[in-house]
Amino acid sequence: MSDTAYNEIDAPTRILMGPGPSNIHPRVQMAMMAPMVGHLDPYFITVMDDTVKMLRTVFRTENKLTFPISGTGSAGMEAGFINFLEPGDVAVIGVNGFFSARMVENAVRCGARVVEVPAEWGSIIDPADVEAALKAEKKVKMVAVVHAETSTGVLQPLEEISRLAKEYDALFLADTVTSLGGAELAIDDWGVDISYSGSQKCLGCPPGMAPFTVNKKALDVVTNRSTKVPSWYLDLSLLSTYWTNDRFYHHTAPISMVYALYEALRLVLEEGIEERIKRHQLHGDALKTGLEAMGLELHAQEGHRLSMLTTVRIPSGVDDAAVRKGLLNGFNLEIGGGLGPLKGLVWRIGLMGYSSNPENILLVLASLEKMLATEGYKLEPGAGVKAATEYLKNH
Ligand SMILES: *Cc1c(COP(=O)(O)O)cnc(C)c1O
């Protein structure tokens, strides 16, 4: 076989309705095709400056150090722990899903002692449990929770836990990977000290960037560390020299990814953050209405359900893998399966960013109906689409 025998890239055009990545706007795609420039090119510096400004607006923060980390959401998570926790520190972490469990793993690797505050996978963390953990410990360095748990479909209220963290003089970290650009989020008003996100969920950008924001109080903790940050790549004091004033070379910024994020943020602001949140809410509610009309059960705790990601229980006797394979092969449609203890028990249907539109709602309901019927599940034909259509018409 000669070296020229490899096929050219011929990726299928999928409809991405899983837990991310979501589909990207054509303008974001186009932005990635812009000419390469140097990472200190005057033009690129204007793009960096504007990206930072737009990120501050979307995070609703005045934090000077607000920038995209080069890496996916998990790189943001790692930066959120490794800069602040030193060996022997205590971290109180709300654990109610796959991503909060990953936070624990990050904190443990920093040498911290983790106090887990558990809840069911599908319920919120009870602030009273966080308070009990804080009371029982003498000195807690950080309290951390996931705002939008993409593994369970739960939206965690942040304000009360933030207040408690302050009362006990701990830093408050919130994972906003799935909520940024899709749900109400106010970093400064809610007293979030450290937060990271991801580009491929509600921002509608390819995976590869982790928007990050940190306030002065938390940065002072980094400055006053007794040990060096064990990660050179994610050391905030080094990264800040490139992303704020000095423009010192640290690592080569992924230029095309920054273009993509820049354009994605421009789209968020053109739509308006409040409008965008409303769109995610409306579409999420219409989808849920349709699923329930098909006789399906929603998994997440009522009153705390995510708009951009819906967990729905797989009816007994229905083959999880066969349905998802049928959706992909027959309809080019990707939805997510369950993670961890929810594997085989739920589907995760995303309506994130550019993917959050009425056509996708109707498509997923109709195609899911077809696949469920193939599996022998009894339902009233067209009930899901009809209910969702009505909902959209009336709201
Ligand atoms: C997707 C996700 C992550 C991880 O992001 P990657 O881009 O996959 O590294 C972290 N937290 C939450 C809540 C997520 O949904």
Ligand as a Chemical Component Dictionary entry (heavy atoms), coordinates in Angstrom:
data_LIG
# 
_chem_comp.id                   LIG 
_chem_comp.type                 NON-POLYMER 
_chem_comp.pdbx_formal_charge   0 
_chem_comp.three_letter_code    LIG 
# 
loop_
_chem_comp_atom.comp_id 
_chem_comp_atom.atom_id 
_chem_comp_atom.alt_atom_id 
_chem_comp_atom.type_symbol 
_chem_comp_atom.charge 
_chem_comp_atom.model_Cartn_x 
_chem_comp_atom.model_Cartn_y 
_chem_comp_atom.model_Cartn_z 
_chem_comp_atom.pdbx_ordinal 
LIG C1 C1 C 0 -17.975 17.871 29.063 1  
LIG C2 C2 C 0 -17.767 18.194 30.481 2  
LIG C3 C3 C 0 -16.481 18.250 31.071 3  
LIG C4 C4 C 0 -15.247 17.817 30.345 4  
LIG O1 O1 O 0 -14.981 18.528 29.220 5  
LIG P1 P1 P 0 -14.103 17.901 28.021 6  
LIG O2 O2 O 0 -14.187 18.979 27.001 7  
LIG O3 O3 O 0 -14.745 16.618 27.624 8  
LIG O4 O4 O 0 -12.736 17.685 28.526 9  
LIG C5 C5 C 0 -16.385 18.660 32.383 10 
LIG N1 N1 N 0 -17.480 18.990 33.104 11 
LIG C6 C6 C 0 -18.720 18.919 32.586 12 
LIG C7 C7 C 0 -19.879 19.299 33.426 13 
LIG C8 C8 C 0 -18.889 18.512 31.266 14 
LIG O5 O5 O 0 -20.134 18.441 30.756 15 
# 
loop_
_chem_comp_bond.comp_id 
_chem_comp_bond.atom_id_1 
_chem_comp_bond.atom_id_2 
_chem_comp_bond.value_order 
_chem_comp_bond.pdbx_ordinal 
LIG C1 C2 SING 1  
LIG C2 C3 SING 2  
LIG C2 C8 DOUB 3  
LIG C3 C4 SING 4  
LIG C3 C5 DOUB 5  
LIG C4 O1 SING 6  
LIG O1 P1 SING 7  
LIG P1 O2 DOUB 8  
LIG P1 O3 SING 9  
LIG P1 O4 SING 10 
LIG C5 N1 SING 11 
LIG N1 C6 DOUB 12 
LIG C6 C7 SING 13 
LIG C6 C8 SING 14 
LIG C8 O5 SING 15 
# 
